[in-house]
Amino acid sequence: MKTLVLVEHDNAVVKDATLATVTAAAKLGEVHLLVAGKGCRAVADAAAKIAGVGKVHLADDGAYEHQLAENVAPLVAGLMEHHDAFLAPATTTGKNIAPRVAALLDVMQVSEIIAVEGERTFKRPIYAGNAIATVESTDPKLVITVRGTAFDKAAAEGGSGSIEEVSGPGDAGLSSFVSLDAEASERPELTSARVIVSGGRALKDGETFQQLIIPLADKLNAAVGASRAAVDAGYVPNDYQVGQTGKIVAPEVYIAVGISGAIQHLAGMKDSKVIVAINKDEDAPIFQVADIGLVADLFQAVPELTAKL
């Protein structure tokens, strides 16, 4: 089986979500990658070095500079004539492109797989991760999104794939890039961080969140996350949100401060290797999944913890 994996990138470097997707694809068969962008030859060179990759398809065109789904999906659909499965990371980009590819191919999408059981059989979480479904596809072509936290990352070095330039339909004229409003930060990216410190609604307001969570995260060189309740209350922007409708993370250490542990939040972080919970409510659901639990007032415990680090 030939698989085609979407490479997530910023026209300069390959993003970590791609590496886990390559691991999943390797369980199905021969791995080919698609690098679609503008001035992205360096990305293709890096992608070719990923362990297990046989070929990199490079589509270098202004229409793909910002990976607009309306432009990339027809490119993928064309390449699928020579591939059996298309895999994309279950990120905002992957979730935007994959359904359009499935529609163009007139097949069903298999979403957010966490295990490959066979050539056409996969496991995926349902009911916010409280149940695991085993699904089998009978479609002639497979379109799959991969939950990156469920697979080990492929080695970024050691491969020797070839690079082949390809072209697609170009600009579909259905959408256009207007602007990107992003904050530059030296802090690790949330989905690839080794340590994450998350705050909940118990922090009362945005100012308190900054005063307590940021110094602790700085001491640990950690990424900063938040519960949906904290985001909805306006403490932090929504790109901090961890949970079923936010980002799915699985760091080595996850510190939950003032987070009760609603099902929606647990679905996004319960695969973390070590979970530390700080909450004054000893009956909070977060303690059911925590490896280390501290029943204490966070307004006293967090500054004390930060001071001792």
C-alpha positions as CSV (number, residue, x, y, z in Angstrom):
1,M,0.0,0.0,0.0
2,K,1.3,3.5,-0.9
3,T,0.5,6.2,1.5
4,L,0.7,10.0,1.0
5,V,1.4,12.1,4.1
6,L,0.7,15.8,4.3
7,V,3.7,17.7,5.6
8,E,2.8,20.5,7.9
9,H,5.3,23.4,7.6
10,D,5.8,27.1,7.5
11,N,7.7,27.1,4.3
12,A,10.9,26.9,6.4
13,V,10.8,23.9,8.8
14,V,8.8,20.7,9.2
15,K,6.4,20.7,12.1
16,D,6.5,18.0,14.7
17,A,3.0,16.8,13.9
18,T,4.2,15.4,10.6
19,L,6.7,13.0,12.3
20,A,4.0,11.2,14.3
21,T,1.9,10.9,11.1
22,V,4.8,9.3,9.3
23,T,5.0,6.7,12.0
24,A,1.3,5.8,11.5
25,A,1.7,5.8,7.7
26,A,4.7,3.4,8.0
27,K,2.4,0.8,9.6
28,L,0.3,0.8,6.3
29,G,3.1,0.6,3.8
30,E,5.4,2.7,1.6
31,V,5.5,6.3,2.8
32,H,5.5,9.3,0.4
33,L,5.2,12.9,1.6
34,L,3.6,16.0,0.1
35,V,5.3,19.3,0.6
36,A,3.0,22.1,-0.8
37,G,4.1,25.7,-0.4
38,K,6.1,28.5,-1.9
39,G,9.9,28.7,-1.7
40,C,9.8,25.5,0.4
41,R,12.7,23.5,-1.1
42,A,14.4,23.5,2.3
43,V,11.3,21.8,3.8
44,A,11.4,19.1,1.1
45,D,15.1,18.5,1.8
46,A,14.4,18.1,5.5
47,A,11.3,15.9,4.8
48,A,13.4,13.6,2.6
49,K,15.7,12.9,5.6
50,I,12.9,11.6,7.8
51,A,13.4,8.0,8.6
52,G,11.2,5.6,6.6
53,V,10.3,8.1,3.8
54,G,10.6,6.8,0.2
55,K,9.7,9.9,-1.8
56,V,8.8,13.5,-1.3
57,H,6.4,15.2,-3.7
58,L,7.2,18.9,-3.9
59,A,4.5,21.3,-5.1
60,D,6.2,24.8,-5.1
61,D,3.6,27.3,-6.2
62,G,2.3,30.6,-4.9
63,A,-1.2,29.0,-4.7
64,Y,0.1,26.8,-1.9
65,E,2.1,29.3,0.1
66,H,-0.4,29.4,3.0
67,Q,-1.7,25.9,2.6
68,L,-5.3,27.0,1.9
69,A,-7.4,23.9,2.0
70,E,-9.4,24.9,-1.1
71,N,-6.2,24.8,-3.1
72,V,-4.3,21.9,-1.5
73,A,-7.2,19.4,-1.6
74,P,-7.4,19.2,-5.4
75,L,-3.7,18.8,-5.5
76,V,-3.9,15.8,-3.1
77,A,-6.9,14.3,-4.9
78,G,-4.9,14.3,-8.1
79,L,-1.9,12.6,-6.4
80,M,-4.2,10.0,-5.0
81,E,-4.5,8.3,-8.4
82,H,-1.1,6.7,-7.5
83,H,-1.6,6.3,-3.8
84,D,-3.9,4.1,-1.7
85,A,-4.1,6.2,1.5
86,F,-3.9,9.9,2.5
87,L,-2.9,10.7,6.0
88,A,-2.8,14.2,7.6
89,P,-2.1,15.2,11.2
90,A,-5.2,15.9,13.3
91,T,-4.4,19.6,13.6
92,T,-6.3,22.6,12.4
93,T,-4.6,22.4,9.0
94,G,-5.0,18.7,8.6
95,K,-8.7,18.8,9.7
96,N,-9.3,21.5,7.2
97,I,-7.8,19.7,4.2
98,A,-8.6,16.0,4.8
99,P,-12.5,16.3,4.6
100,R,-12.2,18.1,1.3
101,V,-10.0,15.4,-0.1
102,A,-12.4,12.8,1.1
103,A,-15.3,14.6,-0.6
104,L,-13.3,14.9,-3.9
105,L,-12.6,11.2,-3.8
106,D,-16.2,10.4,-2.6
107,V,-15.0,8.3,0.3
108,M,-15.5,8.3,4.0
109,Q,-12.9,9.9,6.3
110,V,-11.5,8.0,9.3
111,S,-10.8,10.7,11.9
112,E,-8.2,11.0,14.7
113,I,-6.9,7.4,14.7
114,I,-4.8,6.3,17.7
115,A,-3.8,2.9,16.4
116,V,-3.4,0.9,13.2
117,E,-4.8,-2.6,13.5
118,G,-4.5,-3.6,9.9
119,E,-4.4,-2.3,6.3
120,R,-8.0,-1.0,6.6
121,T,-8.7,-1.3,10.4
122,F,-8.1,1.5,12.9
123,K,-8.9,2.5,16.4
124,R,-10.2,6.0,17.3
125,P,-11.6,7.6,20.4
126,I,-15.3,8.4,20.7
127,Y,-17.4,10.0,23.5
128,A,-14.5,12.4,24.4
129,G,-12.1,9.4,24.7
130,N,-14.3,7.5,27.1
131,A,-14.7,4.7,24.6
132,I,-12.5,3.4,21.8
133,A,-14.1,2.4,18.5
134,T,-12.5,-0.1,16.1
135,V,-13.4,0.9,12.5
136,E,-12.8,-0.8,9.2
137,S,-13.0,1.1,5.9
138,T,-14.2,-0.6,2.7
139,D,-13.6,2.4,0.5
140,P,-11.1,2.0,-2.4
141,K,-9.0,5.0,-1.1
142,L,-8.4,5.8,2.6
143,V,-8.4,9.4,4.0
144,I,-7.2,9.5,7.6
145,T,-6.3,12.1,10.2
146,V,-3.9,11.0,12.9
147,R,-3.8,12.0,16.5
148,G,-0.1,12.8,17.0
149,T,0.0,12.1,20.7
150,A,-0.9,8.4,20.1
151,F,2.2,7.7,17.9
152,D,5.9,8.0,18.5
153,K,7.7,10.6,16.3
154,A,9.7,9.3,13.4
155,A,13.3,10.2,13.5
156,A,14.0,13.5,11.7
157,E,17.3,12.2,10.4
158,G,18.4,9.0,8.8
159,G,16.2,8.8,5.7
160,S,17.2,9.2,2.1
161,G,14.0,9.8,0.2
162,S,14.0,11.2,-3.3
163,I,12.4,14.5,-4.2
164,E,10.0,14.7,-7.2
165,E,8.5,18.0,-8.3
166,V,4.7,17.9,-9.0
167,S,2.1,20.4,-10.0
168,G,-1.6,20.8,-9.3
169,P,-4.6,22.8,-10.4
170,G,-3.2,25.9,-8.6
171,D,-5.5,28.6,-7.2
172,A,-9.1,27.4,-7.1
173,G,-10.3,30.9,-6.6
174,L,-12.5,29.9,-3.7
175,S,-10.5,31.6,-0.9
176,S,-7.7,34.0,-0.4
177,F,-5.1,34.7,2.4
178,V,-5.8,38.0,4.0
179,S,-3.4,38.2,7.0
180,L,-1.9,36.3,9.9
181,D,-2.1,37.7,13.4
182,A,0.3,35.6,15.5
183,E,2.3,36.3,18.7
184,A,6.0,35.6,18.6
185,S,7.0,33.6,21.7
186,E,10.1,32.0,22.9
187,R,8.0,29.6,24.9
188,P,7.6,26.0,23.6
189,E,4.7,25.3,21.3
190,L,1.8,23.7,23.2
191,T,1.4,20.5,21.2
192,S,5.1,19.7,21.2
193,A,6.2,20.9,24.7
194,R,7.8,18.5,27.2
195,V,6.2,20.3,30.1
196,I,2.9,22.2,30.2
197,V,1.4,24.3,33.0
198,S,-2.3,24.9,32.6
199,G,-4.6,27.1,34.6
200,G,-8.4,27.0,35.1
201,R,-11.2,29.3,36.0
202,A,-10.3,29.1,39.7
203,L,-7.6,31.7,38.9
204,K,-10.3,34.3,39.0
205,D,-9.1,36.7,36.2
206,G,-6.5,37.2,33.5
207,E,-4.2,39.2,35.7
208,T,-4.0,36.5,38.4
209,F,-3.5,33.9,35.7
210,Q,-0.4,35.9,34.4
211,Q,0.9,36.4,38.0
212,L,0.7,32.8,39.0
213,I,1.0,30.6,35.9
214,I,3.6,32.4,33.9
215,P,6.4,32.5,36.5
216,L,5.9,28.8,37.2
217,A,6.0,28.0,33.5
218,D,9.2,30.2,33.1
219,K,10.9,28.2,35.8
220,L,10.1,25.0,34.1
221,N,10.6,26.2,30.5
222,A,7.1,25.0,30.0
223,A,4.3,25.8,27.5
224,V,1.2,27.5,29.0
225,G,-2.3,26.0,28.6
226,A,-5.7,26.6,29.9
227,S,-9.1,25.0,30.4
228,R,-12.1,25.9,28.3
229,A,-13.6,27.7,31.2
230,A,-10.6,29.9,31.6
231,V,-10.6,30.7,27.9
232,D,-14.3,31.4,27.8
233,A,-13.9,33.7,30.8
234,G,-11.3,35.7,28.8
235,Y,-8.2,35.0,31.0
236,V,-6.2,33.9,27.9
237,P,-6.6,33.6,24.1
238,N,-8.3,30.5,22.8
239,D,-5.1,29.1,21.3
240,Y,-4.1,28.2,24.9
241,Q,-7.1,25.9,25.2
242,V,-6.4,22.2,26.0
243,G,-9.3,19.8,25.5
244,Q,-11.6,18.1,23.1
245,T,-12.4,21.4,21.3
246,G,-8.9,22.8,21.9
247,K,-5.5,21.2,21.5
248,I,-4.7,17.5,22.3
249,V,-1.4,17.2,24.2
250,A,0.6,14.5,25.8
251,P,3.7,16.1,27.4
252,E,6.0,14.3,29.8
253,V,4.6,16.5,32.7
254,Y,1.3,18.2,32.8
255,I,0.5,20.5,35.7
256,A,-3.1,21.4,36.1
257,V,-3.7,24.4,38.4
258,G,-7.2,25.1,39.5
259,I,-8.7,22.8,36.9
260,S,-11.6,20.6,38.1
261,G,-11.2,18.1,35.3
262,A,-14.3,18.2,33.2
263,I,-14.5,15.4,30.6
264,Q,-13.9,17.9,27.8
265,H,-10.5,18.9,29.3
266,L,-9.4,15.4,30.3
267,A,-9.9,14.3,26.7
268,G,-7.1,16.6,25.7
269,M,-4.5,15.8,28.2
270,K,-5.1,12.4,29.9
271,D,-2.3,10.8,27.8
272,S,0.3,12.9,29.5
273,K,3.0,10.8,31.1
274,V,2.8,12.5,34.5
275,I,-0.2,14.5,35.6
276,V,0.2,16.9,38.6
277,A,-3.0,18.5,39.9
278,I,-3.3,21.4,42.4
279,N,-6.9,22.0,43.6
280,K,-8.5,22.8,46.9
281,D,-11.5,20.5,46.2
282,E,-10.4,17.0,47.1
283,D,-13.3,15.5,45.1
284,A,-12.4,17.2,41.9
285,P,-12.4,14.7,38.9
286,I,-8.9,15.8,38.0
287,F,-7.5,13.8,40.9
288,Q,-8.9,10.6,39.3
289,V,-6.3,10.8,36.5
290,A,-3.6,12.6,38.4
291,D,-0.3,10.8,39.3
292,I,0.5,13.5,41.9
293,G,-2.3,15.5,43.6
294,L,-2.0,18.4,46.0
295,V,-5.2,19.4,47.8
296,A,-4.4,23.0,48.6
297,D,-5.2,26.7,48.0
298,L,-3.5,27.4,44.7
299,F,-3.0,31.1,45.7
300,Q,-0.6,29.8,48.3
301,A,0.7,26.6,46.8
302,V,1.7,27.9,43.4
303,P,3.9,30.9,44.5
304,E,5.5,28.6,47.1
305,L,6.2,25.9,44.4
306,T,7.6,28.6,42.1
307,A,9.9,30.0,44.8
308,K,11.3,26.5,45.6
309,L,12.2,25.7,42.0
